[in-house]
């Protein structure tokens, strides 16, 4: 069974290896989904207790469908949409029905022909692991929202010739314009409302940071213990250690190649005939981890100047100018991520790094 999900209806495509059967189900209708599976077994001439294999693309619906199918004893896969094969023609026919048929054929190739490279399967976190990612993701959105409020207030003031560095924790409605006059009433009201929203966002940011700090003081699970361990390295603070632990180090990795691929910091080669091009990093992994690692790599060179990673970066890229340093910092971020993985999993301290007590 392959599922093509949408807001209103789900397109289901069933196959017994010979025939295809299409069924429409109202979105999120669990009873309708169960009925569709049972009737499809009858229509395709299968026994009522035969094993069902299913798949759907990872998206906005998240992983609750996977957990629902697991309870129905269905072996389900959540697939990375970017890894699915598509026709390369500029104009190709695309419908939900055809997409579902394509998915069910690839599902049969994956299980029956053992073609494990036909697509990339998403590792599904547990409900608790998924819930633990909420605080830092909300913090990311709140930080962006806070910046928006600050920039809006600053822009309103600049329109009247007022340039001030401090915006937050200050009553900006009492400032005077370029002519020494008080601000117009409508403008004062708008700035006042913006400041109220800014204060609310500030209080929510502080509340989330307090929760993180309390959890790191008394870690309640293995993931939080890894976050505490990361925080001991000089240059890694509360926010970075929390994000890396909750976004990445809850997973198991077999080797460093998997670690690099997860972050999207690995190179992407292109070779055809005599043409060989390096296309840059794949950016196919976790965006939050990738962005954090780039920032952390710059901080690492500042706080860990005697580490072997920093010395390698300085020797190879520092004298090459700004462009070479920007290229080199990506390589340093990849090496640093692998070093941190070895540190949290195998207690291998990065060579020359300073560990705080």
Secondary structure, 3 states (H helix, E strand, C coil): CEEECCCCEEEEEEECCCCEEEEEEECCCHHHHHHHHHHHHHHCCCCCCCCEEEEEECCCCCCHHHHHHHHCCEEEEEECHHHCCCCCCCCCCCCHHHHHHHHHHHHHHHHCCCCCCCCCECCCCCHHHHHHCHHHHHHHHHHHHHHHHHHHHHHHHHCCCCCCCCCCCCCHHHCECCCCCECCHHHHHHHHHHHHHHHHHHHHHHHHHHHHHHHHHCCCCHHHHHHHHHHCECCCCHHHHHHHHHHCCCCCCCCHHHHHHHHCCCEEEEEECCEEEEEEECCCCCHHHHHHHHHHHHHHHHHCCCCHHHHHHHHHHHHHCHHHHHHHHHHHHHHHHHHHHHHHHHCCCCCCCCECC
